[in-house]
Amino acid sequence: MLAETTLPRTPRAGEGLAVEEVRQRVVGLDVRVPLLDGSQRPYINLDNAASTPAFWDVVETLDLFLPWYASIHRGTGFKSELATQAYDDARSLVGYFFGIDRASQVVIFVKNTTEALNKAARRIHLAEDDVVLISLMEHHSNDLPWRGQAQVVHAAVTADGHLDVEDLRRKFVQYGPRVKLLAITGASNVTGSLNPIHELAELAHQHAVPILVDAAQLAPHRAINLLPANNPGHIDFLVASAHKMYAPYGTGVLIGPRGAFEQDGPDYSGGGTVEIVTEDEVYWNSPPERDEAGSPNVVGAVAMATACRVLTEFGMDRLAEHEAALTRYTLTELSKIPGLEIYGDSDPARADQRLGVIPLNIKGLSHFLVASVLSVEYGIGVRNGCFCAHPYVLRLLDIPDPVAWSWRKQVISGVRAHLPGLVRISFGCYNSAEEVDWLVRALRNIARGEIAGDYEQDLASGRFQERSFRPELDEYFKL
């Protein structure tokens, strides 16, 4: 089942990706949802930056594994031994997928990227006067955890949302030896902007500073190789979530140098973290077990490893080529819609230099309303708002401080209706040109003012609800 610790052969360049084959291996693409006009149509998920559906391969592997599920480590029963082997194999497979340096790095299973970053912030030794360099494009999860440990300094972004590498260089010089870590996203969850993580690693290492890469967005879309520790461009720490990698079973990873997790005790203590406990002393377990307190999510680990295997089988380069072609086509078609503005890099010619994440607005319409109409009248799922990256979105929208302060006061008082934001389209490996055509048709109609429903806005949440559209959710699923 998971006994092999090698992944499938990576397809050679030039071997095209059969999108229909990929779609057949994704759960839920045949699900039909109700529309305002009384019809039903297949749901189009364009919110993959938030979470992806599961691969059927993952579901089927778990169906095979669950009859053998048991408590792992120290269990003497046959099922315990088999489950322990599956968990250990999963760790090896995930490490292989990211190209870890087995001699120096460990894979720690956690719940998700946010937990991984919080754990890293507590386990990387930082002092209050130390500086952690991040960028203005970071997700809040790669910002807030560091604020409680050290001084966070943001490197600037350009007007179109790219990292200002020269500003980052200046900040390394400005703060000198106080800089103890560079924590940077591999790809923006708002604009899809890609960061040159290995070049940034070289820059950090030139200043004797380790780098942590938030790969939550990058991992499902691009091949990642952490490189050996003796390579100047190697990645010291990496975090990622399985739920963005077609395995939504509550698992993520924190990968880092073994030595970083051998210092002091873990941030969570208890079962599984110790070798020996006396009334007066504790002898901690070795990494990675030291940082996996309690009964681990064996099922989630098996799911993540299976997803890594499937992505490798498809070929990360082929997935990137498909996504670039889809993004190129989408940007071209969206540019033809009057009143629609794309944020970030909107040039179709550079589609292969970014992820398929496209933020937009329609002039004169609330992002809350556009998202609701797409769902209610077209069966398209997107995300709108600030995407847990408030400073970055405000920079993209070029909102002056007085205006920003005004809406902050409104939100604090319980009114989100006027919160600035964007509508975000984000592709998965299975999305198709036909789905893009339906999206473009929908946005063109909305931009023309062709909205069939009668929508009212809830001031507290900002969401628009069509007055007569009240589908009974229990008819579709109920516990």
C-alpha positions in Angstrom: 0.0 0.0 0.0 2.6 2.6 1.2 5.5 0.3 1.6 7.4 1.8 -1.3 9.2 5.0 -0.4 9.8 6.2 -4.0 7.3 8.3 -6.0 6.3 7.6 -9.5 8.4 8.6 -12.5 8.1 12.3 -13.3 6.8 12.6 -16.9 9.3 13.9 -19.4 9.0 17.4 -20.9 6.6 17.4 -23.9 4.3 14.8 -22.5 1.0 16.6 -22.5 -1.4 16.6 -19.6 -4.8 15.0 -20.3 -7.1 17.3 -18.3 -10.0 14.9 -18.6 -7.9 12.2 -17.0 -7.1 14.5 -14.1 -10.8 15.5 -13.7 -11.8 11.8 -13.5 -9.5 11.5 -10.4 -11.0 14.5 -8.5 -13.9 14.0 -6.1 -17.1 16.0 -6.5 -16.8 17.4 -10.1 -20.1 15.8 -11.0 -22.0 17.4 -8.1 -24.9 19.6 -9.3 -26.0 22.7 -7.3 -29.3 24.6 -7.4 -29.5 28.0 -9.2 -31.9 30.9 -8.9 -33.8 30.0 -12.0 -34.7 26.6 -10.6 -32.2 24.6 -12.6 -29.2 22.7 -11.5 -25.7 22.6 -13.0 -22.3 21.1 -12.2 -20.6 23.2 -9.5 -17.5 25.0 -10.7 -14.9 25.4 -7.9 -12.7 28.4 -8.5 -11.6 28.7 -4.9 -8.7 26.3 -4.9 -6.3 28.7 -3.2 -8.4 28.3 -0.1 -8.8 24.5 -0.3 -8.9 21.8 -3.0 -11.2 18.8 -3.4 -9.8 15.4 -2.7 -8.3 13.0 -5.2 -10.2 9.8 -5.7 -6.8 8.1 -5.2 -6.7 9.5 -1.7 -10.2 8.3 -0.9 -9.6 4.8 -2.3 -6.3 4.5 -0.4 -8.0 5.4 2.8 -10.7 2.9 2.2 -8.0 0.2 1.9 -6.1 1.5 5.0 -9.0 2.2 7.5 -9.7 -1.5 8.2 -6.0 -1.7 9.3 -6.0 1.5 11.2 -4.8 1.2 14.8 -2.7 3.2 17.4 0.8 3.5 16.2 4.3 3.4 17.9 4.7 1.0 20.8 1.7 -1.1 19.9 2.5 -4.8 19.6 -0.5 -5.9 17.6 -0.3 -6.6 13.9 -2.6 -3.7 13.0 -0.4 -1.4 15.2 2.7 -2.5 13.4 1.1 -2.1 10.0 -0.3 1.4 10.8 3.1 2.4 12.2 4.7 1.4 9.0 2.2 3.3 7.0 2.8 6.4 9.1 6.5 6.1 8.8 6.2 5.5 5.0 4.0 8.6 4.7 6.7 10.7 6.4 9.3 9.4 3.9 7.1 9.9 0.9 6.2 13.5 1.9 9.9 14.2 2.6 10.8 12.8 -0.8 8.2 14.9 -2.5 9.8 18.1 -1.2 13.4 16.9 -1.7 14.5 17.1 1.9 18.1 16.6 2.9 17.6 13.3 4.8 20.8 13.8 6.7 19.9 17.0 8.3 16.1 17.7 8.0 13.0 16.2 9.6 9.4 16.1 8.6 7.0 17.0 11.4 3.3 16.4 10.8 0.9 19.1 12.1 -2.7 20.1 11.4 -2.0 22.7 8.7 0.3 25.5 7.6 -1.0 27.9 10.3 -0.1 25.5 13.1 3.3 24.8 11.4 4.1 28.5 11.4 3.1 28.9 15.0 5.1 25.9 16.0 8.1 27.3 14.1 7.8 30.6 15.8 8.0 28.9 19.2 10.8 26.5 18.3 13.1 28.8 16.4 15.0 30.7 19.1 14.2 34.4 18.8 14.6 37.3 21.2 12.3 40.4 21.5 14.9 42.6 19.8 15.6 40.2 17.0 14.2 40.9 13.5 12.2 38.5 11.3 12.0 39.8 7.7 8.8 39.0 5.9 7.1 40.6 2.9 4.0 42.8 2.6 2.3 40.0 0.5 2.3 37.5 3.4 -0.8 35.6 4.5 -1.6 36.6 8.2 -0.4 33.1 9.2 3.2 34.0 8.1 3.0 37.4 9.9 1.1 37.2 13.2 3.0 34.3 14.8 6.3 36.1 14.5 5.0 39.3 16.1 4.8 37.6 19.4 8.4 36.4 19.3 10.5 39.2 17.7 10.2 42.5 15.7 8.6 41.9 12.3 9.8 44.0 9.4 7.9 44.0 6.1 9.8 44.1 2.8 7.8 46.2 0.2 5.9 45.0 -2.8 5.6 46.8 -6.2 2.5 48.4 -7.5 1.6 45.2 -9.3 2.1 43.0 -6.3 5.6 41.5 -6.8 8.1 41.3 -4.0 10.5 44.3 -4.1 13.7 42.3 -3.9 15.9 45.4 -3.7 14.0 46.7 -0.7 14.5 43.3 0.9 18.3 43.6 0.3 18.2 47.1 1.9 16.5 45.7 5.0 19.1 43.0 5.4 21.7 45.7 5.5 19.7 48.1 7.5 19.0 45.7 10.4 22.3 43.8 10.1 23.0 41.1 12.7 19.6 41.7 14.3 18.0 39.8 11.4 17.6 36.2 12.5 15.1 34.8 10.0 13.7 35.4 6.5 10.1 34.1 6.4 8.6 34.4 2.9 5.8 33.0 0.9 6.6 30.9 -2.1 3.6 32.2 -4.0 1.0 34.8 -3.1 -2.5 33.5 -2.3 -3.9 36.8 -3.6 -2.2 37.5 -6.9 -0.3 34.2 -7.6 3.0 36.1 -7.7 5.9 33.7 -7.5 8.9 34.4 -5.4 12.4 33.2 -6.4 12.8 31.1 -3.2 16.3 29.7 -4.0 17.7 33.2 -4.9 16.2 34.5 -1.7 17.7 31.6 0.2 21.1 32.6 -1.2 20.6 36.2 -0.1 19.6 35.1 3.4 22.5 32.7 3.7 24.9 35.5 2.6 23.8 37.2 5.8 24.1 34.0 7.8 20.3 33.9 8.2 18.0 30.9 7.7 15.0 31.0 5.4 11.5 29.7 6.0 9.2 29.2 3.0 5.5 29.3 3.3 4.6 26.8 0.6 0.9 26.6 1.3 0.1 28.0 -2.2 3.2 26.9 -4.0 3.2 23.2 -3.2 0.1 22.1 -5.2 1.4 24.0 -8.3 5.2 23.8 -8.6 7.9 21.2 -7.9 9.8 22.1 -4.8 13.3 20.8 -4.0 14.7 22.0 -0.7 18.3 21.2 -1.9 21.1 19.8 0.3 22.3 21.9 3.2 25.7 22.6 1.5 23.9 24.3 -1.4 23.7 28.1 -0.9 20.2 28.1 -2.3 18.8 25.4 0.1 15.6 26.0 2.0 16.0 25.6 5.8 12.4 25.5 6.8 9.2 24.8 4.8 5.6 24.6 5.7 2.6 23.3 3.7 -1.0 22.0 4.0 -2.5 18.8 2.6 -5.9 20.4 2.3 -4.5 22.6 -0.5 -2.9 19.5 -2.1 -6.1 17.4 -2.7 -6.0 15.6 0.6 -8.3 17.5 3.0 -7.9 15.2 6.0 -6.4 17.6 8.6 -2.7 17.4 8.0 0.2 19.7 7.2 3.9 19.6 7.6 6.7 21.6 9.1 10.1 20.6 7.6 13.3 21.9 9.2 16.8 21.2 10.4 16.9 18.4 13.0 19.1 20.5 15.3 16.4 23.2 15.5 14.0 20.8 17.2 16.6 19.1 19.4 17.0 22.3 21.5 14.8 22.5 24.7 11.5 20.8 25.1 8.6 20.9 22.6 6.0 23.6 22.5 3.3 20.9 23.3 4.3 18.2 25.8 2.6 14.9 26.7 2.3 11.4 25.2 4.7 10.6 22.4 7.1 13.4 23.1 9.2 11.7 25.8 11.6 8.9 26.3 11.5 8.7 30.1 9.6 10.6 32.7 10.3 10.5 36.5 8.8 12.5 39.3 11.5 15.1 38.8 12.9 14.7 35.3 11.9 14.5 31.7 14.0 13.0 28.9 12.5 14.2 25.6 12.2 12.1 22.5 14.2 12.8 19.4 12.8 14.8 16.5 10.3 14.5 14.8 8.4 12.6 17.5 9.3 15.3 20.1 7.1 17.7 18.3 4.1 15.4 17.5 2.4 15.4 20.9 -0.5 13.0 21.4 -1.9 10.4 19.0 -1.0 11.6 15.5 -3.3 11.9 12.5 -2.2 8.7 10.8 -5.1 8.9 8.3 -4.2 12.4 7.4 -0.5 11.5 6.9 -1.4 8.6 4.6 -3.8 10.9 2.7 -1.1 13.6 2.2 1.5 11.0 1.1 -1.0 9.6 -1.4 -1.7 13.1 -2.8 2.1 13.7 -3.2 2.3 10.4 -5.2 -0.6 11.4 -7.5 0.8 14.9 -8.1 4.2 13.4 -9.0 2.5 10.9 -11.3 0.7 13.7 -13.1 4.0 15.6 -13.3 4.4 19.0 -11.6 5.8 20.6 -14.7 2.9 19.4 -16.8 0.5 20.7 -14.2 2.3 24.1 -14.3 2.0 24.1 -18.1 -1.7 23.4 -18.0 -2.3 26.1 -15.4 -0.3 28.6 -17.3 -2.3 28.0 -20.5 -5.6 28.3 -18.5 -4.4 31.5 -16.9 -3.2 32.9 -20.2 -6.6 32.2 -21.7 -8.5 33.6 -18.7 -6.5 36.8 -18.6 -7.0 37.4 -22.3 -10.8 36.8 -22.1 -11.3 38.9 -18.9 -9.4 41.8 -20.5 -12.3 42.1 -23.0 -14.9 42.8 -20.4 -15.5 46.6 -20.0 -15.4 47.7 -16.4 -13.5 44.7 -15.1 -10.1 45.4 -13.5 -7.5 42.7 -12.8 -5.0 43.3 -10.0 -1.4 42.1 -9.9 0.2 41.1 -13.2 -2.5 40.9 -15.8 -0.2 40.3 -18.9 -1.2 36.9 -20.5 2.3 36.7 -21.9 3.7 36.2 -18.4 1.2 33.6 -17.4 3.9 31.0 -16.9 5.7 33.2 -14.4 2.8 33.1 -11.9 0.2 30.9 -10.4 -3.4 30.7 -11.6 -4.7 33.1 -9.0 -6.5 36.1 -10.4 -8.0 38.9 -8.3 -10.5 41.3 -9.9 -13.2 43.8 -9.3 -16.1 45.1 -11.5 -16.4 48.9 -11.5 -19.3 50.1 -9.4 -20.2 46.8 -7.9 -19.3 45.4 -4.4 -17.0 42.4 -4.4 -19.5 40.9 -2.0 -22.3 41.2 -4.6 -20.3 39.9 -7.5 -19.3 36.7 -5.6 -22.9 36.1 -4.5 -24.3 36.5 -8.1 -21.6 34.1 -9.4 -22.8 31.5 -6.9 -26.6 32.0 -7.0 -27.1 32.5 -10.7 -24.1 30.6 -12.2 -23.1 27.9 -9.7 -19.5 29.2 -9.5 -17.6 29.2 -6.2 -15.1 32.0 -5.7 -13.8 33.9 -2.7 -14.0 37.6 -2.0 -12.6 39.9 0.6 -9.0 40.4 1.7 -8.0 36.7 1.8 -6.2 36.9 5.2 -3.7 39.4 3.6 -5.1 42.8 4.6 -1.9 44.9 4.1 -1.3 43.4 0.7 -4.8 43.9 -0.6 -4.8 47.5 0.6 -1.6 48.1 -1.3 -3.1 46.6 -4.4 -6.2 48.7 -4.1 -4.0 51.8 -3.4 -6.3 52.8 -0.5 -5.1 55.9 1.4 -4.7 55.7 5.1 -7.7 57.9 6.0 -10.0 55.7 4.0 -8.4 52.6 5.5 -8.9 54.0 9.0 -12.5 54.7 8.3 -13.4 51.1 7.3 -11.3 49.8 10.2 -13.5 51.7 12.6 -16.6 50.3 10.9 -15.4 46.7 11.2 -14.5 47.2 14.8 -18.1 48.5 15.4 -19.5 45.4 13.7 -20.2 46.7 10.2 -18.3 44.9 7.3 -20.6 46.0 4.5 -18.1 48.6 3.2 -15.0 46.5 3.6 -12.8 46.9 0.6 -11.7 43.8 -1.1 -11.4 41.7 -4.3 -13.0 38.8 -6.0 -10.5 36.0 -6.4 -10.4 33.2 -9.1 -8.0 30.4 -8.3 -7.4 27.3 -10.4 -6.7 23.7 -9.5 -5.1 21.1 -11.6 -8.5 19.9 -12.9 -10.1 23.2 -14.0 -10.9 23.5 -17.7 -11.3 26.0 -20.5 -15.0 25.2 -20.6 -15.3 26.3 -17.0 -13.5 29.5 -17.8 -15.9 30.2 -20.7 -18.8 29.9 -18.3 -17.1 32.2 -15.8 -16.3 34.8 -18.5 -19.9 34.7 -19.7 -21.1 35.2 -16.1 -18.8 38.2 -15.4 -19.6 39.8 -18.7 -23.3 39.6 -17.9 -22.7 41.0 -14.4 -20.6 43.8 -15.7 -23.5 44.7 -18.1 -25.8 44.9 -15.1 -27.6 41.8 -16.1 -28.3 40.5 -12.6 -31.5 38.5 -12.4 -31.9 38.3 -8.6 -33.0 40.8 -5.9 -30.1 40.9 -3.4 -30.0 42.5 0.1 -26.8 43.0 2.0 -26.2 42.0 5.6 -24.4 44.9 7.2 -22.6 42.8 9.8 -21.1 40.2 7.4 -21.2 42.2 4.2 -22.6 39.3 2.3 -25.4 39.7 -0.2 -28.3 37.2 -0.1 -30.9 36.8 -2.8 -34.3 37.4 -1.2 -36.1 34.5 -2.7 -33.3 32.0 -3.0 -33.4 29.7 0.0 -32.3 26.2 -1.0 -32.8 23.5 1.7 -29.2 22.4 2.5 -30.4 19.3 4.3 -31.6 17.9 1.0 -28.0 17.8 -0.2 -26.2 16.7 3.0 -27.1 16.3 6.7 -25.4 14.5 9.6 
